[in-house]
Amino acid sequence: MFAVSPIKNNERIFVLPNAAFLTAGPSEDVCDTARNLAREYHLKSESDYAPYVEYVYGSFPHEHHPRAWSRDAKDLMATLVGEELEPQNFGQGSFQHSCGSTEEDENTPIEILEAASRIVLARSWGDKLLPVVDMLNHRNGRFYNVGDQANSAHEGKDIVFVALRDINEGEQLYISYNECPDIDCEGYDLTFGAPQMLDEYGFVEQYPRRFNFETNDGFLVFDVDMQEDNTITVIWLSDQPSVAQISFLKGHLDRLHKLNSTISLGVAQLQSHEKNTIVQYYQALIQALDVSTSSLLG
């Protein structure tokens, strides 16, 4: 989504009425959101959400979500992250595995329910699908320019989006998936970074990329950013690493370099979206480990 004209700081951009949310209903269970989305899909033009449902099923590439990846692609990702890095269990899960089955489900083709489950995982805020809002992409740092007015999608209120700074004509509008001010983001800022976004949404985070690593000596969190002069910087959000933690980062950097041939040969057999995503994440992870250790070791 892009600005077609300049937008002033704090200017209201749009309001999404609470009545327009597509939700799980009283259960607040994402499985029921998927069931309700599948129900709206079967209503076709009679659905109150018809244009939105047609888009998320027909144009949004839900079949590219990690849950729909091939076994070979998931195995290659498991090799890439090893036993200590995230995302562990990449692309695991399905509607059948996570949600079980009800009598109502028996009347709906499983491929419709699986697609609904992937759409909800990739686009929802908790158990709620927010049409239009979910067309805003994520990006932090100086790019993060649009946000709601600290309302939560789970408080029964309308969502009011405003500019967080002056926005130029032609500039893309970005929200944040982990630095948003509402209560639904509590605790996400340091625990939900590039590895988790890859697993849940299927994309490699743009700069600034946030990486988090759990080590025996504690949690490491840092952003890797590209400045306007193309220099790469590291911003530590946790305490700077101990000697043991530096060794942890360096060890995984060495391991990833040794995987170069394995990754190159492995992606050659994959579908293009699997190949591109794995290569992007492999390169982003190597860069993150390289610049973080270099910034500490000199």
SENU-659209 format. One record per residue (C-alpha): residue in three letters; x, y, z; residue number from 1. Coordinates in nm, 4 decimals. Example, Ala and Ser with C-alpha at 12.3 -4.5 7.8 and 13.67 -1.06 7.14 Angstrom:
2
+------+----------+----------+----------+-----+
| rest |       px |       py |       pz |  nr |
+------+----------+----------+----------+-----+
|  Ala |   1.2300 |  -0.4500 |   0.7800 |   1 |
|  Ser |   1.3670 |  -0.1060 |   0.7140 |   2 |
+------+----------+----------+----------+-----+
// end
This chain:
298
+------+----------+----------+----------+-----+
| rest |       px |       py |       pz |  nr |
+------+----------+----------+----------+-----+
|  Met |   0.0000 |   0.0000 |   0.0000 |   1 |
|  Phe |   0.1445 |   0.3368 |  -0.1052 |   2 |
|  Ala |   0.0686 |   0.7015 |  -0.0339 |   3 |
|  Val |  -0.0849 |   0.8695 |  -0.3400 |   4 |
|  Ser |  -0.0305 |   1.2114 |  -0.1842 |   5 |
|  Pro |   0.1677 |   1.3486 |   0.1132 |   6 |
|  Ile |   0.0384 |   1.2499 |   0.4578 |   7 |
|  Lys |   0.1075 |   1.4586 |   0.7668 |   8 |
|  Asn |   0.2266 |   1.3193 |   1.0978 |   9 |
|  Asn |  -0.0694 |   1.1960 |   1.3068 |  10 |
|  Glu |  -0.3098 |   1.2347 |   1.0132 |  11 |
|  Arg |  -0.5847 |   0.9736 |   1.0123 |  12 |
|  Ile |  -0.5480 |   0.7352 |   0.7177 |  13 |
|  Phe |  -0.8381 |   0.4954 |   0.7599 |  14 |
|  Val |  -1.0686 |   0.3322 |   1.0130 |  15 |
|  Leu |  -1.1540 |  -0.0371 |   1.0126 |  16 |
|  Pro |  -1.4848 |  -0.0883 |   1.1964 |  17 |
|  Asn |  -1.4915 |  -0.3725 |   1.4437 |  18 |
|  Ala |  -1.7930 |  -0.5098 |   1.2546 |  19 |
|  Ala |  -1.5693 |  -0.5652 |   0.9509 |  20 |
|  Phe |  -1.3350 |  -0.8061 |   1.1326 |  21 |
|  Leu |  -1.3623 |  -1.1704 |   1.0281 |  22 |
|  Thr |  -1.3198 |  -1.3574 |   1.3548 |  23 |
|  Ala |  -1.3538 |  -1.6881 |   1.5360 |  24 |
|  Gly |  -1.6593 |  -1.5617 |   1.7191 |  25 |
|  Pro |  -1.6853 |  -1.6118 |   2.0923 |  26 |
|  Ser |  -1.4301 |  -1.8940 |   2.0992 |  27 |
|  Glu |  -1.1346 |  -1.6691 |   1.9975 |  28 |
|  Asp |  -0.9775 |  -1.9873 |   1.8539 |  29 |
|  Val |  -0.7813 |  -1.9504 |   1.5288 |  30 |
|  Cys |  -0.9185 |  -2.2870 |   1.4173 |  31 |
|  Asp |  -1.2674 |  -2.1382 |   1.4273 |  32 |
|  Thr |  -1.1460 |  -1.8341 |   1.2338 |  33 |
|  Ala |  -1.0291 |  -2.0753 |   0.9627 |  34 |
|  Arg |  -1.3640 |  -2.2557 |   0.9718 |  35 |
|  Asn |  -1.5518 |  -1.9259 |   0.9419 |  36 |
|  Leu |  -1.3301 |  -1.8165 |   0.6522 |  37 |
|  Ala |  -1.4014 |  -2.1473 |   0.4746 |  38 |
|  Arg |  -1.7726 |  -2.0920 |   0.5394 |  39 |
|  Glu |  -1.7560 |  -1.7481 |   0.3799 |  40 |
|  Tyr |  -1.5689 |  -1.9009 |   0.0856 |  41 |
|  His |  -1.8588 |  -2.1367 |   0.0205 |  42 |
|  Leu |  -2.1066 |  -1.8477 |   0.0318 |  43 |
|  Lys |  -1.9300 |  -1.6953 |  -0.2728 |  44 |
|  Ser |  -2.1002 |  -1.3698 |  -0.3775 |  45 |
|  Glu |  -2.3524 |  -1.3986 |  -0.0937 |  46 |
|  Ser |  -2.0791 |  -1.3494 |   0.1647 |  47 |
|  Asp |  -2.0523 |  -1.0070 |   0.3260 |  48 |
|  Tyr |  -1.6763 |  -1.0523 |   0.2841 |  49 |
|  Ala |  -1.6937 |  -1.1689 |  -0.0792 |  50 |
|  Pro |  -1.4250 |  -0.9396 |  -0.2335 |  51 |
|  Tyr |  -1.1872 |  -1.0057 |   0.0543 |  52 |
|  Val |  -1.2421 |  -1.3826 |   0.0551 |  53 |
|  Glu |  -1.1996 |  -1.3970 |  -0.3218 |  54 |
|  Tyr |  -0.8684 |  -1.2142 |  -0.2858 |  55 |
|  Val |  -0.7177 |  -1.4221 |  -0.0040 |  56 |
|  Tyr |  -0.8145 |  -1.7504 |  -0.1692 |  57 |
|  Gly |  -0.7541 |  -1.6552 |  -0.5317 |  58 |
|  Ser |  -0.4750 |  -1.3951 |  -0.5420 |  59 |
|  Phe |  -0.2860 |  -1.4170 |  -0.2134 |  60 |
|  Pro |  -0.0205 |  -1.6934 |  -0.2562 |  61 |
|  His |  -0.1220 |  -1.8994 |   0.0481 |  62 |
|  Glu |   0.0122 |  -2.2100 |  -0.1272 |  63 |
|  His |   0.3607 |  -2.0611 |  -0.0800 |  64 |
|  His |   0.3254 |  -2.0563 |   0.2977 |  65 |
|  Pro |   0.5859 |  -2.2747 |   0.4765 |  66 |
|  Arg |   0.3156 |  -2.5171 |   0.5868 |  67 |
|  Ala |   0.2583 |  -2.5985 |   0.2186 |  68 |
|  Trp |   0.6269 |  -2.6402 |   0.1332 |  69 |
|  Ser |   0.7632 |  -2.9699 |   0.0037 |  70 |
|  Arg |   0.9243 |  -3.2183 |   0.2390 |  71 |
|  Asp |   1.2605 |  -3.1616 |   0.0699 |  72 |
|  Ala |   1.2383 |  -2.7843 |   0.1291 |  73 |
|  Lys |   1.1464 |  -2.8265 |   0.4954 |  74 |
|  Asp |   1.4302 |  -3.0753 |   0.5445 |  75 |
|  Leu |   1.6774 |  -2.8331 |   0.3861 |  76 |
|  Met |   1.5614 |  -2.5562 |   0.6205 |  77 |
|  Ala |   1.6091 |  -2.7941 |   0.9133 |  78 |
|  Thr |   1.9667 |  -2.8538 |   0.7965 |  79 |
|  Leu |   2.0241 |  -2.4792 |   0.7637 |  80 |
|  Val |   1.9144 |  -2.3878 |   1.1172 |  81 |
|  Gly |   2.0601 |  -2.6984 |   1.2793 |  82 |
|  Glu |   1.9631 |  -2.7970 |   1.6316 |  83 |
|  Glu |   2.0118 |  -2.4599 |   1.8036 |  84 |
|  Leu |   1.8877 |  -2.1806 |   1.5778 |  85 |
|  Glu |   1.5327 |  -2.0783 |   1.5020 |  86 |
|  Pro |   1.2976 |  -2.1499 |   1.3426 |  87 |
|  Gln |   1.2906 |  -2.5040 |   1.4747 |  88 |
|  Asn |   1.0051 |  -2.7212 |   1.3370 |  89 |
|  Phe |   0.9859 |  -2.4911 |   1.0351 |  90 |
|  Gly |   0.6636 |  -2.5245 |   0.8372 |  91 |
|  Gln |   0.5204 |  -2.7911 |   1.0639 |  92 |
|  Gly |   0.1503 |  -2.8146 |   1.1412 |  93 |
|  Ser |  -0.1724 |  -2.8324 |   0.9464 |  94 |
|  Phe |  -0.5412 |  -2.7704 |   0.9999 |  95 |
|  Gln |  -0.6008 |  -3.1390 |   1.0622 |  96 |
|  His |  -0.3138 |  -3.1648 |   1.3102 |  97 |
|  Ser |  -0.3837 |  -2.8391 |   1.4958 |  98 |
|  Cys |  -0.7620 |  -2.8221 |   1.4866 |  99 |
|  Gly |  -0.8894 |  -3.1783 |   1.4793 | 100 |
|  Ser |  -1.2259 |  -3.2394 |   1.3163 | 101 |
|  Thr |  -1.5882 |  -3.1492 |   1.3814 | 102 |
|  Glu |  -1.9089 |  -3.2672 |   1.2151 | 103 |
|  Glu |  -1.9204 |  -2.9383 |   1.0257 | 104 |
|  Asp |  -1.5690 |  -2.9957 |   0.8903 | 105 |
|  Glu |  -1.6856 |  -3.3172 |   0.7226 | 106 |
|  Asn |  -1.8926 |  -3.1070 |   0.4801 | 107 |
|  Thr |  -1.5949 |  -2.8948 |   0.3767 | 108 |
|  Pro |  -1.3162 |  -3.0256 |   0.1510 | 109 |
|  Ile |  -0.9962 |  -3.0525 |   0.3512 | 110 |
|  Glu |  -0.8015 |  -2.8489 |   0.0937 | 111 |
|  Ile |  -1.0369 |  -2.5541 |   0.1573 | 112 |
|  Leu |  -0.9799 |  -2.5810 |   0.5320 | 113 |
|  Glu |  -0.6030 |  -2.6187 |   0.4931 | 114 |
|  Ala |  -0.5943 |  -2.3107 |   0.2694 | 115 |
|  Ala |  -0.8044 |  -2.1204 |   0.5238 | 116 |
|  Ser |  -0.5669 |  -2.2238 |   0.8026 | 117 |
|  Arg |  -0.2637 |  -2.0978 |   0.6079 | 118 |
|  Ile |  -0.4393 |  -1.7701 |   0.5257 | 119 |
|  Val |  -0.5282 |  -1.7126 |   0.8901 | 120 |
|  Leu |  -0.1750 |  -1.7936 |   1.0052 | 121 |
|  Ala |  -0.0207 |  -1.5597 |   0.7480 | 122 |
|  Arg |  -0.2628 |  -1.2667 |   0.7720 | 123 |
|  Ser |  -0.4476 |  -1.2631 |   1.1033 | 124 |
|  Trp |  -0.3874 |  -1.0706 |   1.4242 | 125 |
|  Gly |  -0.4417 |  -1.3511 |   1.6708 | 126 |
|  Asp |  -0.7786 |  -1.5009 |   1.5867 | 127 |
|  Lys |  -0.8944 |  -1.1983 |   1.3839 | 128 |
|  Leu |  -0.8627 |  -1.1251 |   1.0142 | 129 |
|  Leu |  -0.8518 |  -0.7499 |   0.9542 | 130 |
|  Pro |  -0.9363 |  -0.6700 |   0.5896 | 131 |
|  Val |  -0.7330 |  -0.3810 |   0.4410 | 132 |
|  Val |  -0.5122 |  -0.3678 |   0.7525 | 133 |
|  Asp |  -0.3561 |  -0.6983 |   0.6458 | 134 |
|  Met |  -0.2485 |  -0.5394 |   0.3185 | 135 |
|  Leu |   0.0032 |  -0.3267 |   0.5095 | 136 |
|  Asn |   0.3457 |  -0.4876 |   0.5109 | 137 |
|  His |   0.5878 |  -0.5058 |   0.8019 | 138 |
|  Arg |   0.9038 |  -0.3016 |   0.8339 | 139 |
|  Asn |   1.0743 |  -0.1452 |   1.1333 | 140 |
|  Gly |   1.3216 |   0.1375 |   1.1810 | 141 |
|  Arg |   1.2868 |   0.4521 |   0.9714 | 142 |
|  Phe |   1.0420 |   0.2722 |   0.7402 | 143 |
|  Tyr |   0.7781 |   0.2105 |   1.0098 | 144 |
|  Asn |   0.5346 |   0.4943 |   0.9422 | 145 |
|  Val |   0.1750 |   0.3828 |   1.0104 | 146 |
|  Gly |   0.0122 |   0.2560 |   1.3275 | 147 |
|  Asp |  -0.3136 |   0.2321 |   1.5128 | 148 |
|  Gln |  -0.3919 |   0.4605 |   1.8037 | 149 |
|  Ala |  -0.2984 |   0.2005 |   2.0643 | 150 |
|  Asn |  -0.6313 |   0.0205 |   2.0239 | 151 |
|  Ser |  -0.6254 |  -0.3567 |   2.0399 | 152 |
|  Ala |  -0.8097 |  -0.5675 |   1.7850 | 153 |
|  His |  -0.9223 |  -0.7734 |   2.0841 | 154 |
|  Glu |  -1.0956 |  -0.4960 |   2.2774 | 155 |
|  Gly |  -1.4063 |  -0.4709 |   2.0593 | 156 |
|  Lys |  -1.3078 |  -0.1309 |   1.9215 | 157 |
|  Asp |  -1.2622 |   0.0073 |   1.5727 | 158 |
|  Ile |  -0.9016 |   0.0179 |   1.4510 | 159 |
|  Val |  -0.7898 |   0.3728 |   1.3678 | 160 |
|  Phe |  -0.4708 |   0.4046 |   1.1655 | 161 |
|  Val |  -0.2684 |   0.7250 |   1.1602 | 162 |
|  Ala |   0.0649 |   0.8386 |   1.0197 | 163 |
|  Leu |   0.3471 |   0.8087 |   1.2728 | 164 |
|  Arg |   0.5526 |   1.0702 |   1.0878 | 165 |
|  Asp |   0.5271 |   1.2770 |   0.7702 | 166 |
|  Ile |   0.4927 |   1.0424 |   0.4715 | 167 |
|  Asn |   0.5917 |   1.1448 |   0.1206 | 168 |
|  Glu |   0.3880 |   1.0825 |  -0.1927 | 169 |
|  Gly |   0.4779 |   0.7427 |  -0.3375 | 170 |
|  Glu |   0.6185 |   0.6111 |  -0.0101 | 171 |
|  Gln |   0.5107 |   0.2648 |   0.0968 | 172 |
|  Leu |   0.3046 |   0.2394 |   0.4141 | 173 |
|  Tyr |   0.4502 |   0.0042 |   0.6735 | 174 |
|  Ile |   0.3261 |  -0.1238 |   1.0070 | 175 |
|  Ser |   0.5287 |  -0.3224 |   1.2593 | 176 |
|  Tyr |   0.4479 |  -0.6809 |   1.3505 | 177 |
|  Asn |   0.6541 |  -0.6690 |   1.6707 | 178 |
|  Glu |   0.6945 |  -0.3051 |   1.7785 | 179 |
|  Cys |   0.3283 |  -0.2038 |   1.7582 | 180 |
|  Pro |   0.2040 |  -0.0123 |   2.0647 | 181 |
|  Asp |  -0.1123 |  -0.2101 |   2.1407 | 182 |
|  Ile |  -0.1423 |  -0.4759 |   2.4099 | 183 |
|  Asp |  -0.1416 |  -0.7577 |   2.1546 | 184 |
|  Cys |   0.2265 |  -0.6822 |   2.0850 | 185 |
|  Glu |   0.3363 |  -0.7046 |   2.4460 | 186 |
|  Gly |   0.6610 |  -0.9008 |   2.4654 | 187 |
|  Tyr |   0.6923 |  -0.9362 |   2.0874 | 188 |
|  Asp |   0.9610 |  -0.6741 |   2.0356 | 189 |
|  Leu |   1.2518 |  -0.8952 |   2.1440 | 190 |
|  Thr |   1.1077 |  -1.2438 |   2.0931 | 191 |
|  Phe |   0.9455 |  -1.2188 |   1.7490 | 192 |
|  Gly |   1.2089 |  -1.1427 |   1.4869 | 193 |
|  Ala |   1.3256 |  -1.2567 |   1.1444 | 194 |
|  Pro |   1.3316 |  -1.6310 |   1.2313 | 195 |
|  Gln |   0.9766 |  -1.6276 |   1.3659 | 196 |
|  Met |   0.8446 |  -1.4136 |   1.0800 | 197 |
|  Leu |   0.9929 |  -1.6577 |   0.8311 | 198 |
|  Asp |   0.8120 |  -1.9484 |   0.9958 | 199 |
|  Glu |   0.4782 |  -1.7775 |   1.0533 | 200 |
|  Tyr |   0.4512 |  -1.5564 |   0.7461 | 201 |
|  Gly |   0.6946 |  -1.7106 |   0.4989 | 202 |
|  Phe |   0.9036 |  -1.4017 |   0.4198 | 203 |
|  Val |   1.2577 |  -1.2896 |   0.4986 | 204 |
|  Glu |   1.2414 |  -0.9648 |   0.6928 | 205 |
|  Gln |   1.3730 |  -0.6560 |   0.5148 | 206 |
|  Tyr |   1.6264 |  -0.4250 |   0.6795 | 207 |
|  Pro |   1.6346 |  -0.3692 |   0.9657 | 208 |
|  Arg |   1.6288 |  -0.7426 |   1.0381 | 209 |
|  Arg |   1.5971 |  -0.8564 |   1.3973 | 210 |
|  Phe |   1.7689 |  -1.1771 |   1.5029 | 211 |
|  Asn |   1.7310 |  -1.3536 |   1.8344 | 212 |
|  Phe |   1.9433 |  -1.6429 |   1.9579 | 213 |
|  Glu |   1.8944 |  -1.8502 |   2.2703 | 214 |
|  Thr |   2.2262 |  -1.9607 |   2.4170 | 215 |
|  Asn |   2.3342 |  -2.1342 |   2.7373 | 216 |
|  Asp |   2.4481 |  -1.7915 |   2.8609 | 217 |
|  Gly |   2.1197 |  -1.6167 |   2.7863 | 218 |
|  Phe |   1.9241 |  -1.4504 |   2.5080 | 219 |
|  Leu |   2.0896 |  -1.2418 |   2.2343 | 220 |
|  Val |   1.8910 |  -0.9908 |   2.0276 | 221 |
|  Phe |   2.0191 |  -0.7456 |   1.7675 | 222 |
|  Asp |   1.9123 |  -0.5611 |   1.4544 | 223 |
|  Val |   2.1072 |  -0.5714 |   1.1299 | 224 |
|  Asp |   2.0426 |  -0.2588 |   0.9246 | 225 |
|  Met |   2.1607 |  -0.1075 |   0.5990 | 226 |
|  Gln |   2.2215 |   0.2663 |   0.6145 | 227 |
|  Glu |   2.1578 |   0.5078 |   0.3302 | 228 |
|  Asp |   2.5245 |   0.4837 |   0.2272 | 229 |
|  Asn |   2.4837 |   0.1010 |   0.2049 | 230 |
|  Thr |   2.6952 |   0.0315 |   0.5122 | 231 |
|  Ile |   2.5717 |  -0.2514 |   0.7343 | 232 |
|  Thr |   2.5349 |  -0.1815 |   1.1062 | 233 |
|  Val |   2.4519 |  -0.3853 |   1.4146 | 234 |
|  Ile |   2.2365 |  -0.2502 |   1.6973 | 235 |
|  Trp |   2.2377 |  -0.4624 |   2.0140 | 236 |
|  Leu |   1.9009 |  -0.4825 |   2.1904 | 237 |
|  Ser |   2.0254 |  -0.7257 |   2.4536 | 238 |
|  Asp |   2.3433 |  -0.7039 |   2.6545 | 239 |
|  Gln |   2.6491 |  -0.7507 |   2.4365 | 240 |
|  Pro |   2.7578 |  -1.1147 |   2.4184 | 241 |
|  Ser |   2.9860 |  -1.2899 |   2.6613 | 242 |
|  Val |   3.2914 |  -1.4758 |   2.5356 | 243 |
|  Ala |   3.0883 |  -1.7978 |   2.5301 | 244 |
|  Gln |   2.8084 |  -1.6311 |   2.3326 | 245 |
|  Ile |   3.0537 |  -1.4901 |   2.0789 | 246 |
|  Ser |   3.1870 |  -1.8433 |   2.0372 | 247 |
|  Phe |   2.8276 |  -1.9615 |   1.9834 | 248 |
|  Leu |   2.7726 |  -1.7063 |   1.7047 | 249 |
|  Lys |   3.1098 |  -1.7749 |   1.5451 | 250 |
|  Gly |   3.0527 |  -2.1499 |   1.5555 | 251 |
|  His |   2.7265 |  -2.1193 |   1.3670 | 252 |
|  Leu |   2.8830 |  -1.8816 |   1.1156 | 253 |
|  Asp |   3.1516 |  -2.1413 |   1.0414 | 254 |
|  Arg |   2.8877 |  -2.4156 |   1.0191 | 255 |
|  Leu |   2.6799 |  -2.2157 |   0.7714 | 256 |
|  His |   2.9782 |  -2.1420 |   0.5487 | 257 |
|  Lys |   3.0468 |  -2.5164 |   0.5307 | 258 |
|  Leu |   2.6860 |  -2.5725 |   0.4195 | 259 |
|  Asn |   2.7264 |  -2.3635 |   0.1055 | 260 |
|  Ser |   2.7443 |  -2.6608 |  -0.1350 | 261 |
|  Thr |   2.4632 |  -2.8419 |   0.0481 | 262 |
|  Ile |   2.2349 |  -2.5407 |   0.0199 | 263 |
|  Ser |   2.3254 |  -2.4754 |  -0.3443 | 264 |
|  Leu |   2.2589 |  -2.8355 |  -0.4480 | 265 |
|  Gly |   1.9485 |  -2.8657 |  -0.2323 | 266 |
|  Val |   1.7662 |  -2.5589 |  -0.3635 | 267 |
|  Ala |   1.8296 |  -2.6597 |  -0.7253 | 268 |
|  Gln |   1.5568 |  -2.9237 |  -0.6918 | 269 |
|  Leu |   1.2983 |  -2.6990 |  -0.5277 | 270 |
|  Gln |   1.0127 |  -2.4812 |  -0.6468 | 271 |
|  Ser |   1.1136 |  -2.1217 |  -0.7120 | 272 |
|  His |   0.9439 |  -1.9708 |  -0.4061 | 273 |
|  Glu |   1.1055 |  -2.2314 |  -0.1783 | 274 |
|  Lys |   1.4447 |  -2.1830 |  -0.3421 | 275 |
|  Asn |   1.4341 |  -1.8028 |  -0.3267 | 276 |
|  Thr |   1.3243 |  -1.7917 |   0.0354 | 277 |
|  Ile |   1.5844 |  -2.0414 |   0.1559 | 278 |
|  Val |   1.8666 |  -1.8648 |  -0.0292 | 279 |
|  Gln |   1.7539 |  -1.5249 |   0.1045 | 280 |
|  Tyr |   1.7379 |  -1.6511 |   0.4618 | 281 |
|  Tyr |   2.0705 |  -1.8352 |   0.4324 | 282 |
|  Gln |   2.2402 |  -1.5173 |   0.3111 | 283 |
|  Ala |   2.0655 |  -1.2995 |   0.5718 | 284 |
|  Leu |   2.1639 |  -1.5346 |   0.8544 | 285 |
|  Ile |   2.5274 |  -1.5509 |   0.7432 | 286 |
|  Gln |   2.5376 |  -1.1722 |   0.7179 | 287 |
|  Ala |   2.3852 |  -1.1338 |   1.0650 | 288 |
|  Leu |   2.6340 |  -1.3708 |   1.2245 | 289 |
|  Asp |   2.9248 |  -1.2196 |   1.0307 | 290 |
|  Val |   2.8578 |  -0.8534 |   1.1100 | 291 |
|  Ser |   2.7618 |  -0.9196 |   1.4719 | 292 |
|  Thr |   3.0824 |  -1.1103 |   1.5474 | 293 |
|  Ser |   3.2936 |  -0.8671 |   1.3434 | 294 |
|  Ser |   3.1533 |  -0.5728 |   1.5382 | 295 |
|  Leu |   3.2665 |  -0.7394 |   1.8610 | 296 |
|  Leu |   3.5989 |  -0.8854 |   1.7554 | 297 |
|  Gly |   3.7122 |  -0.5928 |   1.5428 | 298 |
+------+----------+----------+----------+-----+
// end
